[in-house]
Amino acid sequence: MFIDLKDKRYYKIGEVAKAFNVNTSLIRFWENEFDVLKPKKNKKGNRLFTQDDLKNLKLIYFLVKEKGFTLEGAKNKLKESSEKITSNHNIIIRLEEIKNELTQIKNQL
């Protein structure tokens, strides 16, 4: 899944939900379910997601939405072999970026 967000220090929950094409309630639900998601909160209580949070969300999205894991299965998979999943997921993300770049070049020709 290719997420197109500008490089910023913090992202609001609405920006994150729009990038993943999900509801903000799902992001909040995943925050409660997965210990790896710990967005910062400002004085108003608004969630502010960092780049690390986005990486974890991409991984959770990949396991739950693309691979079809249950929430418990995704939690167990994250605990068991997070390094292997992360490296495989990073490879997939990089390949998607390359594919998007090649598509843009093709469209320009």
trRosetta pair geometry for C-beta under 8 A, 3 or more apart (Angstrom, degrees):
i j d omega theta_ij theta_ji phi_ij phi_ji
1 20 7.5 41 156 -130 145 71
1 58 6.5 -163 69 -146 110 88
1 61 6.1 -55 32 115 158 129
1 62 6.6 -145 9 -79 111 81
1 66 6.9 -142 -38 -52 109 137
1 93 7.8 -26 61 -102 52 82
1 96 7.2 -19 59 -128 8 176
2 93 7.3 133 -96 -148 61 70
2 96 4.5 -155 -62 141 101 125
2 97 6.5 146 -119 -74 113 59
2 100 5.9 111 -132 -45 168 141
3 19 4.8 52 -156 165 98 117
3 20 6.8 -15 -107 -73 113 66
3 54 6.9 -160 99 -175 160 116
3 58 6.5 -109 -14 -90 134 112
4 19 6.8 -162 54 -137 53 96
5 8 7.4 -84 152 18 103 98
5 11 6.3 -13 -171 -103 147 142
5 15 6.6 91 -128 158 118 110
5 16 7.9 2 -88 -96 149 54
5 19 5.2 -20 -59 -102 107 148
5 54 7.3 -121 42 -128 150 150
8 11 6.1 123 72 -69 120 75
9 50 7.1 -32 170 -124 58 79
10 40 7.1 -72 -118 54 124 118
10 48 4.0 -11 -166 -178 128 109
10 49 6.6 127 -160 59 65 40
10 50 6.4 -39 -101 -84 63 59
11 15 4.7 -120 -173 84 97 128
11 16 5.2 113 123 -56 124 92
11 19 8.0 -25 -177 -3 149 141
11 48 7.1 135 57 -163 36 57
11 49 4.6 -36 63 64 93 98
11 50 7.9 176 16 -75 85 14
11 54 6.9 66 24 -66 143 117
12 15 4.9 96 59 5 77 103
12 16 7.2 -147 96 -4 40 89
12 46 6.6 -30 -134 167 94 121
12 47 7.3 109 -156 81 50 70
12 48 6.8 -33 -91 -106 49 62
12 49 7.7 -162 -62 16 1 91
13 16 5.6 -56 -148 39 36 113
13 17 6.1 36 155 -20 69 107
13 24 5.1 76 139 -142 113 108
13 27 5.6 170 -159 95 98 147
13 28 7.3 29 -153 -57 145 86
13 39 7.6 108 -77 130 92 176
13 46 7.3 -140 0 -172 106 80
13 47 4.7 65 -55 65 113 114
13 49 7.0 113 -84 -22 56 113
14 17 5.8 -52 -142 37 29 110
14 18 6.2 29 158 -18 63 108
14 24 6.2 -31 -88 -81 57 125
15 18 5.9 -57 -148 38 28 110
15 19 6.3 29 154 -21 63 108
16 19 5.7 -56 -149 34 30 112
16 20 6.4 10 159 -2 65 111
16 27 5.9 101 105 -118 120 152
16 49 5.3 58 -66 24 143 155
16 54 7.0 -140 -123 -100 107 87
16 57 6.8 -36 -172 157 120 177
17 20 6.1 -67 -146 48 28 99
17 22 5.5 -105 -153 78 76 69
17 23 6.1 -22 -160 161 130 15
17 24 4.5 -76 -55 -76 157 62
17 26 7.3 126 -125 53 101 95
17 27 5.3 -104 -78 -21 92 132
18 21 7.2 25 -173 -78 32 43
20 27 7.5 135 46 -76 143 105
20 57 6.8 -94 -72 151 144 120
20 61 5.9 -135 -146 -98 121 149
22 26 4.5 -79 159 62 122 143
22 27 6.7 137 96 -44 117 84
22 61 7.8 -145 -23 -114 141 114
23 26 4.9 106 63 -3 80 97
23 27 7.6 -142 103 0 51 83
24 27 5.5 -51 -156 34 45 114
24 28 6.4 44 147 -18 72 103
25 28 5.6 -53 -148 39 35 112
25 29 6.2 40 151 -24 66 105
26 29 5.4 -50 -145 35 33 115
26 30 6.3 33 155 -17 65 103
27 30 5.9 -54 -148 37 29 109
27 31 6.5 38 149 -26 62 103
27 47 7.9 -179 129 88 120 157
27 57 7.3 -2 -130 -128 92 130
28 31 5.4 -49 -152 28 33 118
28 32 6.8 29 152 -15 64 102
28 47 7.7 -165 -94 -23 82 153
29 32 5.9 -59 -157 36 33 107
29 33 6.2 22 151 -13 68 114
30 33 5.5 -62 -139 44 35 109
30 34 5.5 -5 175 13 75 114
30 37 6.1 80 126 -2 88 164
30 57 7.1 97 114 -122 149 82
30 60 5.7 111 -162 143 134 154
31 34 7.1 -65 -121 52 17 82
31 37 4.6 -116 -117 116 60 129
31 38 7.9 124 -155 -87 91 29
31 39 6.6 -53 -120 10 130 104
31 47 7.4 -97 -90 -123 161 151
33 71 5.6 -70 -176 -166 144 129
33 75 7.4 -115 157 -69 92 118
34 37 4.9 71 87 5 102 105
34 56 7.3 169 131 161 137 117
34 60 5.8 -87 -48 -99 167 138
34 74 7.7 -54 -89 117 117 113
34 75 6.6 -156 -106 -98 77 87
34 78 7.3 65 -143 20 110 171
35 38 7.8 3 172 -51 50 100
36 56 4.6 -165 128 -145 116 139
36 60 7.8 -177 66 -54 120 115
36 78 6.6 -118 -18 175 139 144
37 53 6.0 75 -138 -143 72 90
37 56 5.6 -172 -77 113 73 135
37 57 6.8 75 -101 -69 117 81
37 60 7.5 -22 -49 -26 121 153
38 53 7.3 -130 57 -94 47 105
39 47 4.2 54 106 -169 143 98
39 48 5.8 164 175 66 101 39
39 49 4.7 -53 -113 -85 118 63
39 50 7.3 172 -126 0 67 74
39 53 5.3 59 -84 -119 80 159
40 47 7.5 129 74 -159 41 52
40 48 4.6 -32 72 66 92 102
40 50 7.1 68 -3 -36 105 102
41 45 5.4 -9 -178 -146 123 38
41 46 6.5 151 -152 69 71 34
41 47 5.9 -37 -96 -95 77 48
41 48 6.9 165 -96 12 24 86
42 45 7.2 -61 68 5 62 16
42 46 5.1 -2 35 52 106 90
42 48 6.1 79 -36 -26 92 124
49 53 4.1 -129 -160 92 87 141
49 54 6.1 104 147 -54 119 78
49 57 7.4 1 -158 -22 143 140
50 53 4.9 107 50 5 66 101
50 54 7.2 -121 103 -3 41 87
51 54 5.5 -52 -152 34 35 114
51 55 6.6 40 150 -22 65 100
52 55 5.6 -49 -151 32 35 113
52 56 6.5 32 152 -14 65 105
53 56 5.7 -57 -150 40 33 110
53 57 6.2 35 151 -20 67 107
54 57 5.5 -52 -143 38 33 113
54 58 6.3 38 154 -23 65 101
55 58 5.7 -51 -150 31 30 113
55 59 6.6 29 151 -17 62 106
55 86 8.0 36 166 -138 113 103
56 59 5.6 -55 -151 36 34 113
56 60 6.3 33 152 -17 67 106
57 60 5.6 -53 -143 39 33 110
57 61 6.0 36 155 -21 66 106
58 61 5.7 -54 -144 38 28 112
58 62 6.2 33 154 -24 63 107
58 89 6.8 137 123 168 104 129
58 93 7.0 28 167 -84 147 131
59 62 5.6 -51 -147 33 29 115
59 63 6.5 23 156 -14 63 107
59 78 7.2 101 136 -106 125 105
59 85 6.5 87 -153 134 113 115
59 86 6.6 -28 -101 -96 135 70
59 89 5.5 1 -105 -144 80 178
60 63 6.0 -58 -148 39 30 107
60 64 5.9 8 164 -2 68 115
60 74 6.3 77 -141 169 70 139
60 78 7.7 -4 -87 -72 76 135
61 64 6.4 -66 -133 48 23 96
61 65 5.1 -19 -173 21 66 122
61 66 7.0 56 137 -8 70 100
62 65 7.2 -42 -91 52 10 84
62 66 5.0 -36 -152 38 49 126
62 67 6.4 43 148 -11 65 106
62 89 5.6 175 39 -122 174 117
62 92 7.5 120 -130 79 139 150
63 66 7.5 22 -17 52 9 83
63 67 5.2 -40 -145 44 37 125
63 69 4.5 -27 163 28 88 137
63 73 7.7 -167 167 109 112 89
63 74 4.2 123 123 -123 134 103
63 77 6.0 174 -137 76 138 143
63 78 7.4 -87 -32 -54 167 92
63 85 7.4 5 -72 -162 114 139
64 67 7.4 33 -7 53 11 83
64 68 7.7 37 -176 -119 30 9
64 69 5.6 -76 -92 65 46 86
64 70 7.9 17 -124 -174 81 8
64 71 6.9 22 -109 -87 120 59
64 74 5.3 -23 -65 -65 85 152
65 68 8.0 -6 162 -69 12 42
69 73 4.1 -143 -168 98 94 115
69 74 4.3 126 112 -61 133 82
69 77 6.3 -76 -129 1 157 143
70 73 4.3 95 49 7 78 106
70 74 6.9 -144 89 -7 39 85
71 74 5.7 -53 -146 36 30 110
71 75 6.4 33 153 -21 64 104
72 75 5.6 -52 -148 34 32 113
72 76 6.3 30 154 -16 65 106
73 76 5.8 -55 -147 39 31 109
73 77 6.1 31 154 -20 66 109
74 77 5.6 -53 -142 38 31 112
74 78 6.3 34 156 -21 64 105
75 78 5.8 -55 -151 34 28 111
75 79 6.5 22 154 -14 63 108
76 79 5.8 -60 -150 39 32 108
76 80 6.0 28 157 -21 69 111
77 80 5.9 -54 -138 36 29 109
77 81 6.8 -45 -172 46 63 86
77 85 6.4 96 152 -69 100 149
78 82 5.4 38 -173 -90 56 98
78 85 7.0 -87 -104 54 51 157
79 82 7.0 5 -103 -41 9 105
81 84 4.3 -23 165 36 111 116
81 85 5.8 116 107 -21 85 93
82 85 5.8 -58 -142 43 31 109
82 86 5.8 34 159 -23 67 111
83 86 5.8 -56 -144 37 25 111
83 87 6.4 21 159 -16 62 107
84 87 6.0 -56 -147 37 28 106
84 88 6.3 24 156 -13 64 109
85 88 5.9 -60 -147 42 29 108
85 89 5.9 27 156 -19 66 112
86 89 5.7 -56 -141 40 27 110
86 90 6.2 31 157 -22 63 105
87 90 5.7 -51 -146 34 30 113
87 91 6.6 34 153 -20 62 102
88 91 5.7 -53 -154 32 33 112
88 92 6.6 32 150 -18 65 105
89 92 5.6 -52 -149 36 35 113
89 93 6.3 38 152 -20 67 104
90 93 5.6 -51 -146 36 33 113
90 94 6.3 33 155 -19 65 105
91 94 5.8 -55 -148 37 30 110
91 95 6.4 30 154 -18 64 107
92 95 5.8 -56 -148 38 30 111
92 96 6.4 31 153 -19 64 105
93 96 5.7 -56 -151 35 31 111
93 97 6.5 33 151 -21 65 104
94 97 5.6 -51 -151 33 34 114
94 98 6.5 35 151 -18 65 103
95 98 5.6 -50 -147 36 34 112
95 99 6.3 39 151 -22 65 104
96 99 5.5 -50 -147 35 33 115
96 100 6.4 35 153 -19 65 103
97 100 5.8 -54 -150 36 31 111
97 101 6.4 31 152 -18 64 105
98 101 5.7 -54 -148 37 32 112
98 102 6.3 31 154 -17 66 107
99 102 5.8 -56 -147 38 30 110
99 103 6.3 32 153 -21 64 106
100 103 5.6 -53 -146 35 31 113
100 104 6.5 33 154 -20 64 104
101 104 5.7 -54 -151 34 32 112
101 105 6.5 32 151 -18 65 104
102 105 5.6 -51 -147 36 34 112
102 106 6.3 38 152 -21 65 105
103 106 5.6 -52 -146 36 32 114
103 107 6.3 32 154 -19 64 106
104 107 5.7 -54 -147 37 31 111
104 108 6.5 31 153 -21 63 106
105 108 5.7 -58 -151 34 32 112
105 109 6.8 35 152 -26 64 102
106 109 5.9 -53 -156 24 33 113
